[in-house]
Amino acid sequence: MMKGKVVITGAASGIGAAVLKSELERAEHHIVAIDIDQSGLDAMKKSLTDEELSRITFCCLDLADRPAMQAAVADFCQGEAGIDKVVISHALSNENQIGQQSVWDRVLDVNLHATQRLLAAVEPSLNAGGRVVILSSVLGKAGKVANSAYCVSKHGLLGLVKSLALDWAPRKITVNAVMPCWVDTPMLRRELAPQADALGISVERMIRQIKKRIPLKQLVKDSDVADTVAFLTSPAAAMITAQGIVIDGGFGCGV
Ligand SMILES: NC(=O)c1ccc[n+]([C@@H]2O[C@H](COP(=O)([O-])OP(=O)(O)OC[C@H]3O[C@@H](n4cnc5c(N)ncnc54)[C@H](O)[C@@H]3O)[C@@H](O)[C@H]2O)c1
C-alpha cells in the first residue's frame, strides 16, 4: 500500500540522488525530488523506468527563492496523503573569507535559511510519526580554513535539529542530522579540484592521500549515507531523535 510522500532536496546529485534511489527500491512512497539543477534532474529522469517516473514529482527550483518554494510546496502538498519523510540534502559549499558578504549571504540563505523556510512550509502536511533527516557534516562540529559560511550553516543545522526535535516530539516526528566526512560526490570533487591545482597534483592523487588518513581507508560512498538515512527514517529508529550521526570511517576518533 502506498504511504505518504517523501520530500528529498538536492535530489539531482550525490547523496540526495542516492537517497532517491534507495526510496525507489523500497517502492513505498511517492517521492518529491527538488533541485535547482534542471540538467541534473533531466539526466536522472533518463536513467529511470516509466514505472519509477510515475512515482516521482520533480520540482526544479532554487530553494532560496521564497515565492517559488512556497508555490512548489502548495502544489506538491495537495491531496490527502501528507508527508512521511523529509530529507534535506541540498547545499552550497563555496569557500569564503570573512569579508565576502555575497558568498556568506548566499551560503547561509541556501543551506540554513531555506531549510528552515521549507520545513516551516511543509509542517502542516507532516504526518504524525514522520521523519526529518538533515545533511549536516563533520563541519557541523569543526571549522575549516576559508569555509566559515559553510561551517556556520552546518553548525546551525545541528541547532535546528535539536530544537525542532523537541518542538515536534509531541507528534512523534523525529528530527536527526547525519554528519558525513569526505563523501565521494560531485560536491567533494568540485571542492578538491582547486586544492589539488594549488598543490600541483591530480584530484585522484589527492583522494588517495585522503584515504590514507581515514582509519577504514576509503571515502564514504553516497550509498553509505543513504543507508543511514534509510535507517533513521525506518520504524527501527522510532526512538532516535535530536541526534547527529557521524559517518567518517573513524577519521574523527583520535590521533
Ligand atoms: N560530499 C561530501 O563530502 C559531504 C560531506 C559532508 C556533508 N555533505 C553534505 O551532504 C549534502 C549533499 O552533498 P553532496 O555531496 O551530495 O552535494 P552535491 O553538490 O553532489 O549535491 C547537492 C545538490 O544540491 C543542489 N542545490 C544546491 N543549491 C540548491 C538550491 N538553492 N536549491 C535547490 N537545490 C540546490 C545542487 O544542484 C545539487 O544537485 C550537502 O548538504 C552537503 O553539505 C557532503
PDBQT file of the ligand as one rigid body, heavy atoms in Angstrom, charges set to zero:
ROOT
HETATM    1  N1  LIG A 301      30.252  15.315  -0.324  1.00  0.00    +0.000 N 
HETATM    2  C1  LIG A 301      30.765  15.450   0.892  1.00  0.00    +0.000 C 
HETATM    3  O1  LIG A 301      31.957  15.184   1.122  1.00  0.00    +0.000 OA
HETATM    4  C2  LIG A 301      29.905  15.923   2.036  1.00  0.00    +0.000 A 
HETATM    5  C3  LIG A 301      30.436  15.866   3.330  1.00  0.00    +0.000 A 
HETATM    6  C4  LIG A 301      29.659  16.310   4.390  1.00  0.00    +0.000 A 
HETATM    7  C5  LIG A 301      28.372  16.785   4.180  1.00  0.00    +0.000 A 
HETATM    8  N2  LIG A 301      27.881  16.837   2.907  1.00  0.00    +0.000 N 
HETATM    9  C6  LIG A 301      26.534  17.382   2.754  1.00  0.00    +0.000 C 
HETATM   10  O2  LIG A 301      25.716  16.429   2.095  1.00  0.00    +0.000 OA
HETATM   11  C7  LIG A 301      24.713  17.111   1.321  1.00  0.00    +0.000 C 
HETATM   12  C8  LIG A 301      24.747  16.600  -0.111  1.00  0.00    +0.000 C 
HETATM   13  O3  LIG A 301      26.031  16.869  -0.647  1.00  0.00    +0.000 OA
HETATM   14  P1  LIG A 301      26.540  16.211  -1.998  1.00  0.00    +0.000 P 
HETATM   15  O4  LIG A 301      27.961  15.893  -1.798  1.00  0.00    +0.000 OA
HETATM   16  O5  LIG A 301      25.574  15.170  -2.459  1.00  0.00    +0.000 OA
HETATM   17  O6  LIG A 301      26.493  17.515  -2.948  1.00  0.00    +0.000 OA
HETATM   18  P2  LIG A 301      26.116  17.671  -4.491  1.00  0.00    +0.000 P 
HETATM   19  O7  LIG A 301      26.669  19.003  -4.878  1.00  0.00    +0.000 OA
HETATM   20  O8  LIG A 301      26.525  16.475  -5.249  1.00  0.00    +0.000 OA
HETATM   21  O9  LIG A 301      24.523  17.759  -4.427  1.00  0.00    +0.000 OA
HETATM   22  C9  LIG A 301      23.885  18.866  -3.851  1.00  0.00    +0.000 C 
HETATM   23  C10 LIG A 301      22.661  19.190  -4.679  1.00  0.00    +0.000 C 
HETATM   24  O10 LIG A 301      22.029  20.346  -4.099  1.00  0.00    +0.000 OA
HETATM   25  C11 LIG A 301      21.511  21.136  -5.161  1.00  0.00    +0.000 C 
HETATM   26  N3  LIG A 301      21.332  22.526  -4.757  1.00  0.00    +0.000 N 
HETATM   27  C12 LIG A 301      22.295  23.425  -4.439  1.00  0.00    +0.000 A 
HETATM   28  N4  LIG A 301      21.752  24.620  -4.195  1.00  0.00    +0.000 NA
HETATM   29  C13 LIG A 301      20.406  24.483  -4.325  1.00  0.00    +0.000 A 
HETATM   30  C14 LIG A 301      19.318  25.376  -4.200  1.00  0.00    +0.000 A 
HETATM   31  N5  LIG A 301      19.497  26.678  -3.919  1.00  0.00    +0.000 N 
HETATM   32  N6  LIG A 301      18.068  24.908  -4.394  1.00  0.00    +0.000 NA
HETATM   33  C15 LIG A 301      17.859  23.599  -4.715  1.00  0.00    +0.000 A 
HETATM   34  N7  LIG A 301      18.867  22.704  -4.864  1.00  0.00    +0.000 NA
HETATM   35  C16 LIG A 301      20.131  23.146  -4.674  1.00  0.00    +0.000 A 
HETATM   36  C17 LIG A 301      22.589  21.008  -6.263  1.00  0.00    +0.000 C 
HETATM   37  O11 LIG A 301      22.102  21.364  -7.545  1.00  0.00    +0.000 OA
HETATM   38  C18 LIG A 301      22.989  19.550  -6.135  1.00  0.00    +0.000 C 
HETATM   39  O12 LIG A 301      22.246  18.740  -7.038  1.00  0.00    +0.000 OA
HETATM   40  C19 LIG A 301      25.032  18.598   1.453  1.00  0.00    +0.000 C 
HETATM   41  O13 LIG A 301      24.236  19.139   2.476  1.00  0.00    +0.000 OA
HETATM   42  C20 LIG A 301      26.479  18.619   1.870  1.00  0.00    +0.000 C 
HETATM   43  O14 LIG A 301      26.811  19.789   2.583  1.00  0.00    +0.000 OA
HETATM   44  C21 LIG A 301      28.611  16.409   1.843  1.00  0.00    +0.000 A 
ENDROOT
TORSDOF 0
